[in-house]
Amino acid sequence: MNYAILAIAALLSPVAPSAAQAQSDPGKKACVAEARRLCPMEMKSMSRKKVEACMIQKIDQTSATCHAAMLRIKAEREAASTRR
């Protein structure tokens, strides 16, 4: 299993999913390929926060499927920061 796939899959759920779950979710699958293209250094770092921040920064360059997934993550981040 490629660690980059696990890193981006972890971005899209609170608990890291199994490989089967990551491959069956089109948003996760789309974001994995796009994260490799848009955020290669962050993917290599294996830092969930760095990959997430990069993908949110470049959200306008993502596909509709990945874009929707990243908007969910962005909303979750904003909600978590207001609860603190």
JOJOUR-V468453 format. One record per backbone hydrogen bond with DSSP energy under -1.0 kcal/mol. NH is the residue of the N-H (numbers start at 1). CO is the residue of the C=O. If there is no record, write none. Layout:
BEGIN
NH&CO  NH&CO
END
This chain:
BEGIN
6&2  7&3  8&4  9&5  10&6  11&7  22&18  23&19  24&20  25&21  29&25  30&26  31&27  32&28  33&29  34&30  35&31  36&32  37&33  38&34  39&35  43&39  44&40  45&41  51&47  52&48  53&49  54&50  55&51  56&52  57&53  58&54  59&56  61&58  62&59  67&63  68&64  69&65  70&66  71&67  72&68  73&69  74&70  75&71  76&72  77&73  78&74  79&75  80&76  81&77  82&78  83&79
END
